[in-house]
Amino acid sequence: MPKEFTRDELKGFDGKNGKPAYFACNGTVYDVSDSTQWSDGEHFGMHPAGIDLTDELGASPHGTEVFEFFPKAGVLKD
């Protein structure tokens, strides 16, 4: 069974001060801690880690296919 994260728990994975960087999209939580594109918990200074980015995906130049390169940390529990 995958680990379940609440939105409040996800906030603790913001990539700041040595914490892991996670984000959620379409119910899946991804670990982007090792990605150079998520340095200091931000994706190009526009999207922070620690939140659900599902609604922001429409403004992105890419789709969910790029998430396949990141480990899945669990699922977002609503």
BASE-867020 format. One record per atom (N, C-alpha, C): residue in three letters; x, y, z; residue number from 1; atom name. Coordinates in Angstrom, 3 decimals, always signed. Each point is the difference from the previous one (the first is absolute). Example, Ala and Ser with C-alpha at 12.3 -4.5 7.8 and 13.67 -1.06 7.14 Angstrom:
("ALA", (+13.190, -5.690, +7.800), 1, "N")
("ALA", (-0.890, +1.190, +0.000), 1, "CA")
("ALA", (+0.900, +1.200, +0.000), 1, "C")
("SER", (-0.350, +1.050, -0.720), 2, "N")
("SER", (+0.820, +1.190, +0.060), 2, "CA")
("SER", (-0.770, +1.090, +0.730), 2, "C")
//
This chain:
("MET", (+0.843, -1.182, +0.000), 1, "N")
("MET", (-0.843, +1.182, +0.000), 1, "CA")
("MET", (+0.886, +1.244, +0.000), 1, "C")
("PRO", (-0.259, +0.934, -0.919), 2, "N")
("PRO", (+0.833, +1.211, -0.053), 2, "CA")
("PRO", (-0.230, +0.900, +1.210), 2, "C")
("LYS", (+1.008, +0.766, +0.334), 3, "N")
("LYS", (-0.128, +0.960, +1.096), 3, "CA")
("LYS", (-1.017, +1.053, -0.390), 3, "C")
("GLU", (-0.846, +0.371, +0.935), 4, "N")
("GLU", (-0.994, +1.046, -0.237), 4, "CA")
("GLU", (+0.446, +1.281, +0.686), 4, "C")
("PHE", (-0.131, +1.100, -0.719), 5, "N")
("PHE", (+0.347, +1.317, +0.516), 5, "CA")
("PHE", (-1.244, +0.873, +0.024), 5, "C")
("THR", (-0.220, +0.685, +1.098), 6, "N")
("THR", (-1.023, +1.041, +0.010), 6, "CA")
("THR", (+0.639, +1.261, -0.574), 6, "C")
("ARG", (-0.812, +0.981, -0.337), 7, "N")
("ARG", (+0.546, +1.272, -0.502), 7, "CA")
("ARG", (+0.892, +0.661, +1.057), 7, "C")
("ASP", (-0.380, -0.109, +1.258), 8, "N")
("ASP", (+0.823, +0.575, +1.065), 8, "CA")
("ASP", (+1.342, -0.716, +0.116), 8, "C")
("GLU", (-0.004, -1.320, -0.116), 9, "N")
("GLU", (+1.257, -0.753, +0.051), 9, "CA")
("GLU", (+0.887, +0.354, -1.189), 9, "C")
("LEU", (-0.609, +0.152, -1.166), 10, "N")
("LEU", (+0.760, +0.329, -1.207), 10, "CA")
("LEU", (+0.750, +1.318, +0.143), 10, "C")
("LYS", (-0.583, +0.942, +0.714), 11, "N")
("LYS", (+0.646, +1.304, +0.216), 11, "CA")
("LYS", (+1.370, -0.140, +0.660), 11, "C")
("GLY", (+0.191, -1.060, +0.771), 12, "N")
("GLY", (+1.275, -0.228, +0.675), 12, "CA")
("GLY", (+1.116, -0.459, -0.925), 12, "C")
("PHE", (-0.323, -0.275, -1.257), 13, "N")
("PHE", (+0.984, -0.462, -0.978), 13, "CA")
("PHE", (+0.203, +1.088, -1.054), 13, "C")
("ASP", (+0.414, +1.172, +0.486), 14, "N")
("ASP", (+0.126, +1.176, -0.869), 14, "CA")
("ASP", (+1.400, +0.198, -0.571), 14, "C")
("GLY", (+0.934, -0.880, +0.329), 15, "N")
("GLY", (+1.351, +0.100, -0.540), 15, "CA")
("GLY", (+0.859, +1.074, +0.640), 15, "C")
("LYS", (-0.477, +0.621, +1.039), 16, "N")
("LYS", (+0.747, +1.064, +0.684), 16, "CA")
("LYS", (+0.772, -0.568, +1.185), 16, "C")
("ASN", (+1.124, +0.601, +0.305), 17, "N")
("ASN", (+0.800, -0.358, +1.180), 17, "CA")
("ASN", (+0.306, -1.492, +0.091), 17, "C")
("GLY", (+0.330, -0.598, -1.134), 18, "N")
("GLY", (+0.404, -1.395, -0.023), 18, "CA")
("GLY", (-1.139, -1.004, -0.032), 18, "C")
("LYS", (-1.243, +0.473, -0.006), 19, "N")
("LYS", (-1.142, -0.922, -0.061), 19, "CA")
("LYS", (-0.186, -0.503, -1.431), 19, "C")
("PRO", (-0.553, -1.188, -0.162), 20, "N")
("PRO", (-0.296, -0.501, -1.342), 20, "CA")
("PRO", (-1.013, +0.902, -0.699), 20, "C")
("ALA", (+0.015, -0.045, -1.336), 21, "N")
("ALA", (-0.936, +0.779, -0.809), 21, "CA")
("ALA", (-0.973, -0.946, -0.688), 21, "C")
("TYR", (-1.259, +0.097, +0.377), 22, "N")
("TYR", (-1.071, -0.797, -0.595), 22, "CA")
("TYR", (-1.058, +0.938, -0.560), 22, "C")
("PHE", (-0.704, -0.453, -1.006), 23, "N")
("PHE", (-1.207, +0.696, -0.436), 23, "CA")
("PHE", (-1.010, -1.055, -0.422), 23, "C")
("ALA", (-1.251, +0.398, -0.053), 24, "N")
("ALA", (-1.055, -0.907, -0.433), 24, "CA")
("ALA", (-0.572, +0.479, -1.323), 24, "C")
("CYS", (-0.444, -0.960, -0.809), 25, "N")
("CYS", (-0.713, +0.310, -1.233), 25, "CA")
("CYS", (-0.922, -1.175, -0.305), 25, "C")
("ASN", (-1.247, +0.306, -0.228), 26, "N")
("ASN", (-0.999, -1.028, -0.311), 26, "CA")
("ASN", (-0.006, -1.142, +1.013), 26, "C")
("GLY", (+0.198, +0.341, +1.268), 27, "N")
("GLY", (-0.086, -0.980, +1.078), 27, "CA")
("GLY", (+1.269, -0.756, +0.321), 27, "C")
("THR", (+1.042, +0.156, -0.815), 28, "N")
("THR", (+1.276, -0.668, +0.251), 28, "CA")
("THR", (+0.992, +1.009, +0.576), 28, "C")
("VAL", (+0.772, -0.424, +0.984), 29, "N")
("VAL", (+1.034, +0.844, +0.602), 29, "CA")
("VAL", (+1.346, -0.439, -0.559), 29, "C")
("TYR", (+0.734, +0.954, -0.538), 30, "N")
("TYR", (+1.296, -0.263, -0.630), 30, "CA")
("TYR", (+1.125, +0.594, +0.844), 30, "C")
("ASP", (+1.129, -0.701, +0.021), 31, "N")
("ASP", (+1.201, +0.448, +0.702), 31, "CA")
("ASP", (+0.960, +0.604, -1.018), 31, "C")
("VAL", (+0.177, +1.314, +0.076), 32, "N")
("VAL", (+0.884, +0.701, -0.933), 32, "CA")
("VAL", (+1.239, +0.543, +0.718), 32, "C")
("SER", (+0.301, -0.590, +1.143), 33, "N")
("SER", (+1.119, +0.454, +0.827), 33, "CA")
("SER", (+1.327, +0.007, -0.738), 33, "C")
("ASP", (+0.228, -0.950, -0.889), 34, "N")
("ASP", (+1.277, -0.119, -0.689), 34, "CA")
("ASP", (+0.031, +0.692, -1.359), 34, "C")
("SER", (-1.075, +0.672, -0.357), 35, "N")
("SER", (-0.074, +0.654, -1.300), 35, "CA")
("SER", (+0.636, +1.387, +0.040), 35, "C")
("THR", (+0.886, +0.282, -0.942), 36, "N")
("THR", (+0.603, +1.330, -0.087), 36, "CA")
("THR", (-1.030, +1.045, -0.425), 36, "C")
("GLN", (-1.107, -0.440, -0.570), 37, "N")
("GLN", (-1.048, +0.934, -0.404), 37, "CA")
("GLN", (-0.917, +0.380, +1.163), 37, "C")
("TRP", (+0.274, -0.558, +1.163), 38, "N")
("TRP", (-0.776, +0.312, +1.204), 38, "CA")
("TRP", (+0.928, +0.451, +1.126), 38, "C")
("SER", (+1.004, +0.795, -0.324), 39, "N")
("SER", (+0.952, +0.419, +1.021), 39, "CA")
("SER", (-0.687, +0.871, +1.050), 39, "C")
("ASP", (+0.358, -0.235, +1.243), 40, "N")
("ASP", (-0.555, +0.707, +1.153), 40, "CA")
("ASP", (-1.525, -0.073, +0.045), 40, "C")
("GLY", (-0.564, -1.089, -0.556), 41, "N")
("GLY", (-1.433, -0.222, +0.101), 41, "CA")
("GLY", (-0.859, +0.825, -0.924), 41, "C")
("GLU", (+0.603, +0.547, -1.058), 42, "N")
("GLU", (-0.781, +0.766, -0.969), 42, "CA")
("GLU", (+0.351, -0.431, -1.414), 42, "C")
("HIS", (-1.010, -0.079, -0.834), 43, "N")
("HIS", (+0.190, -0.363, -1.401), 43, "CA")
("HIS", (+0.100, +1.286, -0.808), 43, "C")
("PHE", (+1.213, +0.327, -0.398), 44, "N")
("PHE", (+0.289, +1.218, -0.767), 44, "CA")
("PHE", (-0.546, +1.257, +0.674), 44, "C")
("GLY", (-0.046, -0.003, +1.328), 45, "N")
("GLY", (-0.445, +1.167, +0.753), 45, "CA")
("GLY", (-1.482, +0.301, -0.141), 45, "C")
("MET", (-0.753, -0.901, -0.621), 46, "N")
("MET", (-1.412, +0.275, -0.251), 46, "CA")
("MET", (-0.945, -0.926, +0.766), 46, "C")
("HIS", (+0.421, -1.226, +0.276), 47, "N")
("HIS", (-0.874, -0.970, +0.649), 47, "CA")
("HIS", (+0.712, -0.565, +1.220), 47, "C")
("PRO", (-0.592, +0.158, +1.181), 48, "N")
("PRO", (+0.636, -0.524, +1.207), 48, "CA")
("PRO", (-0.317, -1.469, +0.232), 48, "C")
("ALA", (+0.915, -0.678, +0.644), 49, "N")
("ALA", (-0.264, -1.363, +0.465), 49, "CA")
("ALA", (-0.873, +0.081, +1.247), 49, "C")
("GLY", (-0.566, -1.134, +0.370), 50, "N")
("GLY", (-0.801, -0.056, +1.213), 50, "CA")
("GLY", (-1.477, +0.253, -0.214), 50, "C")
("ILE", (-0.435, +0.082, -1.257), 51, "N")
("ILE", (-1.412, +0.259, -0.279), 51, "CA")
("ILE", (-0.497, -0.893, -1.137), 51, "C")
("ASP", (-1.296, +0.080, -0.234), 52, "N")
("ASP", (-0.627, -0.689, -1.117), 52, "CA")
("ASP", (+0.046, +0.938, -1.203), 52, "C")
("LEU", (+0.680, -0.418, -1.044), 53, "N")
("LEU", (+0.165, +0.834, -1.192), 53, "CA")
("LEU", (-0.929, -0.399, -1.153), 53, "C")
("THR", (-1.004, -0.788, +0.274), 54, "N")
("THR", (-0.907, -0.470, -1.048), 54, "CA")
("THR", (-0.588, +1.152, -0.797), 54, "C")
("ASP", (-0.509, +1.009, +0.670), 55, "N")
("ASP", (-0.640, +1.120, -0.690), 55, "CA")
("ASP", (+0.983, +0.851, -0.796), 55, "C")
("GLU", (+1.272, -0.055, +0.342), 56, "N")
("GLU", (+1.018, +0.803, -0.676), 56, "CA")
("GLU", (+0.525, -0.676, -1.271), 56, "C")
("LEU", (-0.293, -1.267, -0.164), 57, "N")
("LEU", (+0.549, -0.744, -1.130), 57, "CA")
("LEU", (-0.431, +0.583, -1.344), 57, "C")
("GLY", (-1.180, +0.548, -0.074), 58, "N")
("GLY", (-0.484, +0.570, -1.257), 58, "CA")
("GLY", (+0.852, +1.143, -0.522), 58, "C")
("ALA", (+0.694, +0.706, +0.884), 59, "N")
("ALA", (+0.857, +1.109, -0.401), 59, "CA")
("ALA", (+1.434, -0.439, -0.275), 59, "C")
("SER", (+0.257, -1.296, +0.155), 60, "N")
("SER", (+1.346, -0.533, -0.173), 60, "CA")
("SER", (+0.291, -0.303, -1.470), 60, "C")
("PRO", (+1.257, +0.132, -0.426), 61, "N")
("PRO", (+0.347, -0.356, -1.376), 61, "CA")
("PRO", (+0.105, -1.506, -0.226), 61, "C")
("HIS", (-0.221, -0.782, +1.067), 62, "N")
("HIS", (+0.067, -1.462, -0.130), 62, "CA")
("HIS", (-1.212, -0.616, +0.683), 62, "C")
("GLY", (-0.198, -1.265, -0.235), 63, "N")
("GLY", (-1.075, -0.739, +0.651), 63, "CA")
("GLY", (+0.549, -0.908, +1.076), 63, "C")
("THR", (-0.812, -0.923, +0.426), 64, "N")
("THR", (+0.400, -0.906, +1.085), 64, "CA")
("THR", (+1.058, -1.013, -0.411), 64, "C")
("GLU", (+0.294, -0.088, -1.297), 65, "N")
("GLU", (+0.995, -0.997, -0.451), 65, "CA")
("GLU", (+1.368, +0.215, +0.639), 65, "C")
("VAL", (+0.346, +1.224, +0.352), 66, "N")
("VAL", (+1.312, +0.254, +0.615), 66, "CA")
("VAL", (+0.075, -0.525, +1.427), 66, "C")
("PHE", (-1.149, -0.235, +0.637), 67, "N")
("PHE", (-0.004, -0.488, +1.366), 67, "CA")
("PHE", (+0.466, -1.444, +0.093), 67, "C")
("GLU", (-0.014, -0.715, -1.114), 68, "N")
("GLU", (+0.428, -1.397, -0.016), 68, "CA")
("GLU", (+1.467, -0.158, +0.420), 68, "C")
("PHE", (+0.762, +1.077, -0.094), 69, "N")
("PHE", (+1.428, -0.045, +0.339), 69, "CA")
("PHE", (+0.248, +0.143, +1.498), 69, "C")
("PHE", (-1.040, +0.319, +0.770), 70, "N")
("PHE", (+0.153, +0.224, +1.435), 70, "CA")
("PHE", (-0.603, -1.151, +0.803), 70, "C")
("PRO", (+0.629, -0.334, +1.125), 71, "N")
("PRO", (-0.575, -1.042, +0.852), 71, "CA")
("PRO", (-1.354, +0.430, +0.556), 71, "C")
("LYS", (-0.891, -0.950, +0.132), 72, "N")
("LYS", (-1.290, +0.259, +0.627), 72, "CA")
("LYS", (+0.163, -0.188, +1.500), 72, "C")
("ALA", (-0.380, +1.027, +0.752), 73, "N")
("ALA", (+0.110, -0.058, +1.452), 73, "CA")
("ALA", (-1.268, -0.528, +0.640), 73, "C")
("GLY", (-1.112, +0.074, -0.706), 74, "N")
("GLY", (-1.263, -0.478, +0.546), 74, "CA")
("GLY", (-1.179, +0.619, -0.721), 74, "C")
("VAL", (-1.104, +0.118, +0.723), 75, "N")
("VAL", (-1.227, +0.562, -0.571), 75, "CA")
("VAL", (-0.513, +1.114, +0.907), 75, "C")
("LEU", (-0.708, +0.930, -0.601), 76, "N")
("LEU", (-0.604, +1.101, +0.742), 76, "CA")
("LEU", (-1.365, -0.448, +0.491), 76, "C")
("LYS", (-0.181, +0.125, +1.300), 77, "N")
("LYS", (-1.256, -0.398, +0.626), 77, "CA")
("LYS", (-0.835, +1.249, +0.224), 77, "C")
("ASP", (-1.199, +0.008, -0.554), 78, "N")
("ASP", (-0.897, +1.155, +0.206), 78, "CA")
("ASP", (-1.050, -0.289, +1.021), 78, "C")
//
